[in-house]
């Protein structure tokens, strides 16, 4: 089912392209759907159900499924784990699609696996296991960049779970790539026309590094550019390499323009209502001809889209893109600059898909939120191995205490203790504790609710 959403004369627009919304039936309740396209009307959608990855094709012009959901097979010894995570996906210019997954292979001691599946159309062609041996290193923040003339790279970070920072991960690993260990980082990959891999890396308490690796020579050294800038939120930073080879950086409500010699061209800190530091489930997409798009889940359980242009200006038509209160979501660009936003349309088994032209207005971010009718408590994911999101609804303002207890009934931490207004509230817990069973307890007025959590490091 397709819904068109258009607003005229909004924020100075006299006309606007339409954002289209689709409802796509899935096999069962889905987690983390990802929608990608090579610019054609066929959208490839990947999603996870009960630690199994599914793939379907959807025609946006016909508003219909062109090939039904089918399971992608993975060799069991490779990711023979009860915990599989869909990380990212892409469609290359030749129509080849790539789906990247990771998984927990062993709890004690921790070890993780990672790999990808390639295919064309409805057909799976091959699977590739990432070659890394270190126990306890978990892949995060994975992104795919296409190589001119054929091929691709997958970049991301590896975290060992023991507060020792992260490594920069690239598959396949090119010559002269130097890993940055011992720091907390987030990375964005780009390819230049001269077959040079560019990695833009935001580093905790340090700044931004640009690492240029020519792929047509060996041995050769990587070239580095470093910007000594303070990022308000290095974990939540988007980095875009423009056509002019400058860098547009967005971190919290700050926009930075970084020039080639390591200098700072300009700094804007006036993005009002933009990018709160407490957002959840944040997702990023970048395009050298349009800018940075980012999607997050706010305290009012809305999925908020922001767009920052190449000039560093916040689009005045940011807004909500979905109606599901607990939707896991993703955002990806098409080559023509459309944004594909997919989300799990809970509590139904459907997948929501929004196709948003870059300049399409959406309903306002500041619209009044719905007030819940009942007190409730929910968590996602559960079991979890990094952090868990905790949502609770209040039909009226109340004093609230939200605490975590271990299996012995001992209090581990109190996440909130104070007065909360009516509405939906969201917190997260990233435990620094042993694996095991924990309990979350919500006390609001005379209401008491306890829920079990399973933490697996």
Residue pairs with C-beta under 8 A, 6 or more apart in sequence:
1 22
1 23
1 63
2 20
2 21
2 22
2 60
2 63
3 20
3 21
3 22
4 18
4 19
4 20
4 21
5 18
5 19
5 20
5 21
5 360
5 362
5 363
6 16
6 17
6 18
6 19
6 360
6 361
7 13
7 16
7 317
7 361
7 362
7 363
8 14
8 15
8 16
10 16
10 316
10 317
10 361
11 316
11 317
11 361
12 316
13 317
13 359
13 361
16 317
16 359
16 360
16 361
17 357
17 359
17 360
18 357
18 360
19 321
19 354
19 355
19 356
19 357
19 360
19 361
19 362
20 60
20 354
20 355
21 352
21 353
21 354
21 355
22 58
22 60
22 63
22 352
22 353
22 354
22 355
23 345
23 350
23 351
23 352
23 353
24 45
24 56
24 58
24 65
24 350
24 351
24 352
24 353
25 65
25 349
25 350
25 351
26 33
26 47
26 49
26 54
26 56
26 69
26 349
26 350
26 351
27 49
27 54
27 69
27 349
28 49
28 50
28 349
29 49
29 344
29 346
29 347
29 349
30 47
30 48
30 49
30 54
30 344
30 349
30 351
31 47
31 48
31 49
31 86
31 328
31 344
31 381
32 47
32 48
32 85
32 86
32 328
32 330
32 344
33 45
33 46
33 47
33 328
33 329
33 330
33 342
33 343
33 344
33 351
34 45
34 46
34 47
34 86
34 88
34 89
34 99
34 330
34 332
34 342
35 43
35 44
35 45
35 58
35 330
35 332
35 340
35 341
35 342
35 353
36 43
36 44
36 46
36 89
36 90
36 91
36 97
36 332
36 340
37 43
37 44
37 91
37 332
37 334
37 340
38 91
38 92
38 93
38 95
38 334
38 335
39 334
39 335
39 336
41 59
41 60
41 61
41 62
42 57
42 58
42 59
42 60
42 66
43 57
43 58
43 59
43 60
43 340
43 353
43 355
44 55
44 56
44 57
44 89
44 91
44 97
45 55
45 56
45 57
45 58
45 342
45 351
45 353
46 53
46 54
46 55
46 72
46 86
46 89
46 99
47 53
47 54
47 86
47 344
47 351
48 54
48 84
48 85
48 86
51 81
51 82
51 83
51 84
51 103
52 71
52 84
53 71
53 72
53 74
53 84
53 86
53 99
53 101
53 117
54 69
54 70
54 71
54 72
55 69
55 70
55 72
55 97
55 99
55 119
55 122
55 124
56 65
56 67
56 68
56 69
56 70
57 65
57 66
57 67
57 121
57 122
58 64
58 65
58 66
58 353
59 65
59 66
60 353
60 355
67 121
67 122
70 122
72 99
72 117
72 119
72 124
73 124
73 127
74 84
74 101
74 115
74 117
74 127
75 127
78 113
78 115
78 127
78 129
79 101
79 102
79 103
79 105
79 113
79 115
80 105
81 103
81 104
81 105
81 113
82 104
83 103
83 104
83 383
83 385
83 456
84 101
84 102
84 103
85 101
85 102
85 103
86 99
86 100
86 101
87 100
87 101
87 102
87 114
87 139
87 142
87 156
88 100
88 142
88 143
88 144
88 154
89 97
89 98
89 99
89 100
89 144
89 332
90 97
90 98
90 144
90 146
90 152
90 332
91 97
91 98
92 98
92 146
92 152
93 146
93 335
94 150
95 120
95 121
96 118
96 119
96 120
96 125
97 118
97 119
97 120
98 116
98 117
98 118
98 144
98 152
98 154
99 116
99 117
99 119
100 114
100 115
100 116
100 142
100 144
100 154
101 114
101 115
101 116
101 117
102 112
102 113
102 114
102 115
102 138
102 139
102 142
103 112
103 113
103 114
104 110
104 111
104 112
104 138
104 385
104 456
105 111
105 112
105 113
106 135
107 435
107 456
107 457
108 435
109 135
109 136
110 135
110 136
110 138
110 161
110 457
111 135
111 136
112 136
112 137
112 138
112 139
113 129
113 130
114 129
114 130
114 132
114 139
115 127
115 128
115 129
115 130
116 127
116 128
116 130
116 154
116 171
117 124
117 126
117 127
117 128
118 124
118 125
118 126
118 127
118 128
119 125
130 139
130 154
130 169
130 171
131 171
132 158
132 169
134 158
134 160
136 160
136 161
136 162
137 158
137 159
137 160
137 167
138 158
138 159
138 160
138 161
138 385
138 386
139 156
139 157
139 158
139 169
140 156
140 157
140 158
140 159
140 166
141 156
141 157
141 186
141 187
142 154
142 155
142 156
142 169
143 154
143 155
143 156
143 187
143 188
143 189
144 152
144 153
144 154
144 189
145 152
145 153
145 155
145 189
145 190
145 191
145 197
146 152
146 191
147 153
147 191
147 195
147 215
148 191
148 193
148 195
149 195
153 170
153 171
153 172
153 174
153 189
153 191
153 197
154 170
154 171
155 168
155 169
155 170
155 171
155 187
155 188
155 189
155 199
156 169
156 187
157 166
157 167
157 168
157 169
157 185
157 186
157 187
158 166
158 167
158 168
158 169
159 165
159 166
161 457
164 182
165 181
165 182
165 183
165 184
165 185
165 204
166 181
166 183
166 184
166 185
167 179
167 180
167 181
168 177
168 179
168 180
168 185
168 187
168 199
168 201
170 177
170 189
170 197
170 199
174 197
174 213
174 215
175 213
175 215
175 217
175 218
175 219
175 220
176 213
176 214
176 218
176 219
176 220
176 221
176 222
177 197
177 199
177 211
177 213
177 222
178 211
178 222
180 201
180 203
180 209
183 203
183 204
183 206
184 203
184 204
184 234
184 235
185 201
185 202
185 203
185 204
185 234
186 201
186 202
186 234
186 235
186 237
187 199
187 200
187 201
187 202
188 199
188 200
188 201
188 238
188 239
188 240
188 241
188 284
188 286
189 197
189 198
189 199
189 200
190 197
190 198
190 199
190 200
190 241
190 288
191 197
191 198
192 198
192 212
194 214
194 216
195 214
195 215
195 216
196 212
196 213
196 214
196 215
197 212
197 213
197 215
198 210
198 211
198 212
198 213
198 241
199 209
199 210
199 211
199 213
200 208
200 209
200 210
200 239
200 240
200 241
200 247
201 208
201 209
201 210
201 211
201 239
202 208
202 231
202 234
202 237
202 239
202 249
202 251
203 209
203 234
204 234
204 235
205 234
206 228
207 226
207 227
207 228
207 229
207 230
207 231
208 226
208 227
208 229
208 231
208 239
208 247
208 249
208 258
209 224
209 225
209 226
209 227
210 224
210 225
210 226
210 227
210 241
210 247
210 258
211 222
211 223
211 224
212 222
212 223
212 224
212 225
213 222
214 220
225 260
225 261
225 262
226 262
227 247
227 256
227 258
227 262
227 263
227 264
229 249
229 256
229 258
229 264
231 237
231 249
231 251
231 254
232 251
232 252
232 253
232 254
232 277
233 251
233 252
233 275
233 277
234 251
236 251
236 252
236 275
236 277
236 279
236 282
237 249
237 250
237 251
238 249
238 250
238 251
238 284
238 286
238 292
238 294
238 308
239 247
239 248
239 249
239 286
240 247
240 248
240 249
240 286
240 287
240 288
240 291
240 292
241 247
241 288
242 248
242 288
242 310
243 288
243 289
245 260
246 257
246 258
246 259
246 260
246 265
247 256
247 257
247 258
248 255
248 256
248 257
248 258
248 291
248 292
248 308
248 310
248 312
249 255
249 256
249 257
249 258
250 256
250 275
250 292
250 294
250 308
251 275
252 275
252 276
252 277
253 269
253 270
253 271
253 272
253 274
253 275
254 267
254 268
254 269
254 271
255 267
255 268
255 269
255 271
255 308
255 312
256 264
256 266
256 267
256 268
257 264
257 265
257 266
257 267
257 312
258 264
258 265
259 265
266 312
268 312
271 308
271 314
273 365
273 366
274 306
274 314
274 318
275 294
275 296
275 306
276 296
276 298
278 299
279 296
279 297
279 298
279 304
280 296
280 297
280 298
280 389
280 426
280 428
281 296
281 297
281 328
281 329
281 389
282 294
282 295
282 296
282 297
283 294
283 295
283 296
283 329
283 330
283 331
284 292
284 293
284 294
284 295
284 331
285 292
285 293
285 294
285 331
285 332
285 333
285 339
286 292
286 293
286 333
287 293
287 333
287 337
289 310
289 337
290 307
290 309
290 310
290 333
290 337
290 358
291 307
291 308
291 309
291 310
291 358
292 307
292 308
293 305
293 306
293 307
293 308
293 331
293 333
293 339
294 305
294 306
294 331
295 303
295 304
295 305
295 306
295 321
295 329
295 330
295 331
295 341
296 303
296 304
297 303
297 304
297 327
297 329
297 426
298 304
298 426
299 423
299 424
299 425
299 426
300 369
300 423
300 424
301 325
301 326
301 369
301 391
301 424
301 426
302 320
302 322
302 365
302 369
303 320
303 321
303 322
303 324
303 327
303 329
303 341
303 343
304 318
304 319
304 320
304 321
304 365
305 318
305 319
305 320
305 321
305 331
305 339
305 341
305 356
305 362
306 314
306 315
306 318
307 314
307 315
307 317
307 318
307 358
308 314
308 315
309 315
315 359
317 359
317 360
317 361
317 362
318 362
318 365
319 361
319 362
319 363
319 364
319 365
320 362
320 363
320 364
320 365
320 367
321 341
321 343
321 354
321 356
321 362
322 329
322 341
322 343
322 345
322 352
322 354
324 343
324 344
324 345
324 346
324 352
325 346
325 391
325 424
326 344
326 346
326 378
326 380
326 391
327 343
327 344
327 345
327 346
327 352
328 343
328 344
328 380
329 341
329 342
329 343
329 344
330 341
330 342
330 343
331 339
331 340
331 341
332 339
332 340
333 339
333 340
334 340
337 357
337 358
338 355
338 356
338 357
338 358
339 354
339 355
339 356
339 357
339 358
340 353
340 354
340 355
340 356
341 353
341 354
341 355
341 356
342 351
342 352
342 353
342 354
343 351
343 352
343 354
344 351
344 352
345 351
345 352
356 362
369 423
369 424
371 395
371 422
371 423
372 393
372 394
372 395
372 422
372 423
372 424
373 395
374 393
374 395
375 392
375 393
375 394
375 395
375 442
375 444
375 447
375 449
376 391
376 392
376 393
376 449
377 390
377 391
377 392
377 440
377 442
377 449
377 451
378 390
378 391
378 392
378 451
379 388
379 389
379 390
379 391
379 440
379 451
379 453
380 388
380 389
380 391
381 388
381 389
382 388
382 453
382 454
383 453
383 454
383 455
383 456
384 453
384 454
384 455
384 456
385 455
385 456
385 457
386 430
387 428
387 429
387 430
388 428
388 429
388 453
388 455
389 426
389 427
389 428
390 402
390 415
390 426
390 427
390 428
390 429
390 440
391 424
391 425
391 426
392 400
392 402
392 424
392 425
392 442
392 444
393 423
393 424
393 425
394 400
394 420
394 421
394 422
394 423
394 424
394 425
394 444
395 422
396 422
397 419
397 420
397 421
397 422
398 419
398 420
398 444
398 445
399 418
399 419
399 420
399 444
399 445
400 416
400 417
400 418
400 419
400 420
400 425
400 442
400 443
400 444
401 414
401 416
401 417
401 441
401 442
401 443
401 444
402 414
402 415
402 416
402 417
402 427
402 440
402 441
402 442
402 443
403 411
403 412
403 413
403 414
403 415
403 417
403 440
403 441
404 411
404 412
404 413
404 414
404 415
404 429
404 431
404 438
404 439
404 440
404 441
404 453
405 411
405 412
405 438
405 439
405 440
405 441
406 412
406 433
406 436
406 437
406 438
406 439
407 436
407 437
407 438
407 439
412 431
412 433
412 438
413 429
415 427
415 429
416 425
416 427
420 444
429 440
431 438
431 455
433 455
434 457
435 455
435 456
435 457
436 454
436 455
437 452
437 453
437 454
437 455
438 452
438 453
438 454
438 455
439 450
439 451
439 452
439 453
440 450
440 451
440 453
441 448
441 449
441 450
442 448
442 449
442 450
